[in-house]
Amino acid sequence: MLILPGPKAEIAHLSFSPCGRLLAASGPQRPFEMWDVTAANQWGRHTGVLFVPGRAAFHPTKPVCVVPVHLGVCVIETDTKKAEVIWNSDEGHEHVTNPVFAPDGETFVSHRWGDFRCLRRRAKGLHKFVWSSKHPVFKFPERRAYAQLGVAAGFAPTGKVIVAFDGYRMWNEPEPRMVRVRALSEKDGKQYAEAEVPRTTRPALAFAPNGKHVLTFEPAKLVLRDLAALEPVAEVKCGRTKPVAAAFHPGGKWLAVAAGTAVKVFDCATWKETRVLDWKIGKVKSLAFSSDGALAAAAGDSGKIVVWDADA
């Protein structure tokens, strides 16, 4: 087990590089940092780049990490540590905002107020525009509310499906209320499935490694949905603690769930809890497995990151 220290601040996103050596972390007060888990050292520092909270993405075959920055993306070469910021696409030169990256490391969706824009990263120059898809509107069930469309979007492991939430936020409430979850085709952005969700659903997703299912986070349980129609197929009970993050083992054997200060591990064959891990790092906010399933990482609101042998 390895504990990576840091300033006290929530870490909301974790991602491993394909080789499992590098670990990217980010959060509201810690926008981006990279760790070499083999040496327990922070890897590289990039001054002059305004990173924003968001999940970094590693290219599956190239030594490249793509990180959200203010109105764009930063492309970091992990072998040379060189960084380049690209803000615009070749369609109207509009800024890239809130990017969500596909597993191929090249395609991403730029989320704007009224639509999704799919872009592809080029080796040089501006991003290539692929398609645009408008968010369907809905009637707010409450007054004095404003829309929260395309929230917590994510690509399925196959890269062929994009899933996102729609909801609204009350003027006096910090958390949005969810209304529905939608599935879109990566090819053209067309919506093919939609399902209503309880308004207290957490805007977060966890995809099964088979590319056929996605987890949505409801109070005290996780709901496994079929990506073909977003219909519920199973439930994972988490007790009295509200689940806030989850990650599947790449082999599909286990599901790790962040619940309070602990990580609960479930058997994916039976959805029964098999063990509970607690390292006293505060409330756990994010989880990740390395691509080979050998390592796992958890981070909380204390600023500490725990890396452990997932097969132990």
C-alpha positions in Angstrom: 0.0 0.0 0.0 1.2 3.5 -0.9 -0.1 6.8 0.5 0.5 9.9 -1.6 0.3 13.1 0.4 -1.0 16.5 -0.6 -2.8 19.7 0.6 -6.2 19.2 2.3 -8.6 19.4 -0.7 -11.1 17.1 -2.3 -9.9 14.9 -5.1 -12.9 14.1 -7.4 -11.2 12.3 -10.3 -8.5 9.7 -10.6 -7.1 8.0 -13.8 -4.2 5.6 -14.4 -2.0 5.7 -17.5 -2.2 2.5 -19.6 1.1 1.2 -18.2 -0.1 1.8 -14.6 2.9 4.0 -13.7 1.3 7.4 -13.8 -1.8 8.5 -11.8 -3.6 11.7 -12.7 -5.7 13.4 -10.0 -7.9 16.5 -9.9 -10.5 18.2 -7.8 -12.3 21.5 -7.2 -9.3 23.0 -5.2 -6.6 20.7 -6.8 -7.3 21.1 -10.6 -4.5 18.7 -11.8 -1.5 16.8 -10.6 0.3 13.7 -11.8 2.1 11.1 -9.7 4.6 8.4 -10.5 3.3 5.6 -8.3 6.5 3.5 -8.8 8.5 6.2 -7.0 5.8 7.9 -5.0 6.9 11.2 -6.5 4.8 14.0 -8.1 5.5 13.9 -11.8 6.2 17.2 -13.5 4.9 20.7 -12.9 3.4 22.9 -15.6 3.3 26.6 -14.7 1.3 29.1 -16.7 -1.4 26.6 -17.5 -4.8 27.2 -15.9 -6.1 23.7 -15.3 -9.7 23.3 -14.3 -11.5 20.5 -12.4 -12.2 17.6 -14.7 -11.0 14.1 -15.5 -7.7 13.7 -17.4 -7.5 11.1 -20.2 -4.5 9.0 -21.2 -4.1 7.9 -24.8 -4.3 4.1 -25.0 -1.2 3.7 -27.2 0.7 7.0 -27.3 2.6 8.7 -24.4 0.0 11.5 -24.2 -2.3 12.8 -21.4 -5.1 15.2 -22.3 -6.3 17.5 -19.5 -9.1 20.1 -19.3 -7.9 23.7 -19.0 -9.8 27.0 -19.0 -11.7 27.1 -22.4 -9.6 24.3 -23.9 -7.5 21.2 -23.4 -3.8 20.7 -22.5 -1.9 17.9 -24.3 1.0 16.6 -22.2 3.6 14.3 -23.6 4.3 11.9 -20.8 7.7 10.9 -22.2 9.1 14.5 -22.6 6.8 16.3 -20.1 6.1 19.0 -22.8 2.6 20.6 -22.7 0.6 22.4 -25.4 -2.7 24.1 -24.9 -5.3 24.1 -27.7 -8.4 26.2 -27.2 -10.4 26.3 -30.4 -12.0 24.0 -33.0 -11.9 24.6 -36.8 -15.7 25.3 -36.8 -16.3 28.9 -35.9 -13.2 29.0 -33.6 -15.4 28.5 -30.6 -13.7 27.7 -27.3 -13.6 24.1 -26.0 -15.5 23.8 -22.7 -15.9 21.0 -20.2 -14.4 18.3 -22.4 -15.2 14.6 -21.9 -12.7 12.2 -23.5 -13.4 9.0 -25.4 -11.3 5.9 -24.7 -9.4 6.3 -28.0 -7.6 9.4 -26.6 -8.5 11.4 -29.8 -12.2 12.1 -29.7 -13.9 14.2 -27.1 -17.2 16.0 -26.5 -17.2 19.7 -25.7 -20.2 20.5 -23.5 -21.8 24.0 -23.9 -25.0 25.5 -22.5 -27.3 24.2 -25.2 -25.5 21.4 -27.0 -22.7 18.8 -27.2 -20.0 19.3 -29.8 -17.9 16.3 -30.8 -14.3 17.1 -31.8 -11.2 15.2 -32.7 -7.7 16.1 -31.6 -5.2 16.7 -34.3 -1.4 16.3 -34.0 -1.1 20.0 -34.8 -3.5 22.9 -35.1 -7.1 23.3 -34.1 -9.4 20.5 -33.2 -11.5 19.0 -36.0 -15.3 19.5 -35.7 -17.3 16.3 -36.1 -20.9 17.0 -35.1 -23.2 19.0 -32.9 -26.2 17.8 -30.9 -28.7 20.0 -29.2 -29.9 19.2 -25.7 -33.7 18.5 -25.7 -35.5 20.9 -23.4 -37.9 19.9 -20.6 -40.4 21.7 -18.4 -39.0 22.5 -14.9 -41.2 21.1 -12.1 -40.2 24.0 -9.9 -40.2 27.7 -10.2 -37.0 29.8 -9.8 -34.9 27.1 -11.3 -32.4 26.9 -14.2 -31.4 24.1 -16.4 -28.5 21.7 -15.8 -28.1 19.9 -19.2 -25.6 17.3 -20.2 -24.3 16.9 -16.6 -21.6 14.3 -15.8 -21.4 13.1 -19.3 -19.2 10.0 -20.1 -18.2 7.6 -22.8 -18.8 3.9 -22.5 -15.6 1.8 -22.7 -16.4 0.9 -26.4 -16.4 4.7 -27.2 -19.6 4.2 -29.2 -22.0 5.6 -26.6 -22.2 8.8 -24.6 -24.4 9.0 -21.4 -25.4 12.2 -19.7 -27.9 13.5 -17.1 -30.3 16.4 -17.4 -31.7 18.3 -14.4 -32.2 21.7 -12.9 -30.8 23.6 -10.0 -32.8 25.7 -7.5 -31.5 29.2 -6.9 -30.9 28.4 -3.2 -29.6 24.8 -3.4 -25.9 23.8 -3.9 -26.7 20.5 -5.6 -28.7 20.0 -8.9 -31.8 17.9 -9.0 -31.6 15.2 -11.7 -34.6 14.5 -14.0 -33.4 12.0 -16.6 -30.5 10.1 -18.0 -29.9 10.0 -21.8 -27.8 7.8 -24.2 -26.4 9.2 -27.4 -24.6 7.7 -30.4 -20.9 8.8 -30.7 -21.2 8.6 -34.4 -23.7 11.5 -34.9 -24.8 12.6 -31.4 -28.4 11.3 -31.9 -30.2 10.3 -28.8 -31.5 6.7 -28.8 -32.6 6.1 -25.2 -33.8 8.0 -22.2 -35.0 7.1 -18.7 -36.3 9.1 -15.7 -34.3 9.1 -12.5 -35.1 10.2 -8.9 -34.3 13.9 -8.4 -31.8 12.9 -5.6 -29.7 10.9 -8.0 -26.1 11.9 -7.9 -24.7 13.2 -11.2 -22.1 10.5 -11.6 -21.6 7.4 -13.8 -19.5 4.2 -13.7 -19.3 2.0 -16.8 -19.0 -1.8 -16.7 -15.9 -3.0 -18.6 -18.0 -5.1 -21.0 -19.4 -1.8 -22.5 -23.0 -3.0 -22.1 -24.0 -1.5 -18.7 -23.7 1.7 -16.7 -24.2 2.5 -13.0 -26.3 5.4 -11.8 -26.0 6.6 -8.2 -29.2 6.7 -6.2 -29.6 7.2 -2.4 -28.2 4.1 -0.6 -27.9 2.0 -3.8 -26.4 1.8 -7.2 -28.6 0.9 -10.2 -27.1 -1.1 -13.1 -28.7 -0.1 -16.4 -28.5 -1.7 -19.8 -26.9 0.8 -22.2 -29.2 -0.4 -25.0 -32.3 1.1 -23.4 -31.1 2.4 -20.0 -33.5 0.0 -18.3 -32.5 -1.2 -14.8 -31.2 -4.7 -14.7 -29.8 -5.0 -11.1 -29.4 -3.0 -7.9 -26.4 -2.8 -5.6 -27.4 -2.1 -2.0 -24.9 0.1 -0.1 -26.5 0.2 3.3 -27.2 3.6 5.0 -24.3 5.3 3.4 -24.8 7.2 0.1 -22.5 6.0 -2.6 -20.5 8.9 -4.3 -18.1 7.1 -6.6 -17.5 3.6 -8.1 -15.1 1.8 -10.3 -15.2 -1.7 -12.0 -12.2 -4.0 -12.0 -11.1 -4.2 -15.6 -11.7 -8.0 -15.5 -15.3 -7.5 -14.4 -14.7 -9.4 -11.1 -15.3 -6.7 -8.6 -17.0 -3.4 -8.1 -15.4 -0.9 -5.7 -17.8 1.7 -4.2 -16.9 4.8 -2.2 -19.3 5.0 0.7 -18.5 7.5 3.5 -14.9 7.0 4.7 -14.7 3.4 3.4 -14.4 1.6 0.1 -16.8 -1.4 -0.2 -16.0 -4.2 -2.6 -18.8 -6.2 -4.3 -18.7 -9.4 -6.2 -20.0 -8.6 -9.7 -21.5 -12.1 -10.0 -23.7 -11.9 -7.0 -23.6 -8.1 -6.1 -22.8 -9.1 -2.6 -20.4 -7.1 -0.4 -17.2 -9.1 0.1 -15.0 -6.7 2.1 -14.6 -3.2 3.4 -11.4 -1.1 3.2 -10.8 2.0 5.3 -7.5 3.9 5.4 -8.7 6.9 7.4 -8.3 9.4 4.6 -11.6 11.2 5.2 -14.6 10.8 3.0 -13.7 8.9 -0.2 -14.6 10.8 -3.3 -13.0 9.0 -6.2 -11.7 5.5 -7.3 -9.8 4.0 -10.2 -8.2 0.8 -11.3 -5.2 0.5 -13.6 -5.9 -1.0 -17.0 -4.4 -4.4 -16.1 -6.3 -4.5 -12.8 -3.1 -4.9 -10.7 -3.4 -1.5 -8.9 -6.3 0.5 -7.5 -6.4 4.0 -6.1 -8.8 5.9 -3.8 -8.8 9.6 -2.8 -10.9 11.6 -0.4 -11.5 15.1 0.9 -8.3 15.0 3.1 -6.1 15.3 0.1 -4.5 11.9 0.5 -4.4 9.3 -2.3 -4.1 5.6 -1.4 -2.7 3.1 -4.0 -3.0 -0.6 -3.2 -2.5 -4.0 -4.8 -6.0 -4.8 -6.1 -5.3 -8.5 -6.3 -4.1 -8.8 -2.6 
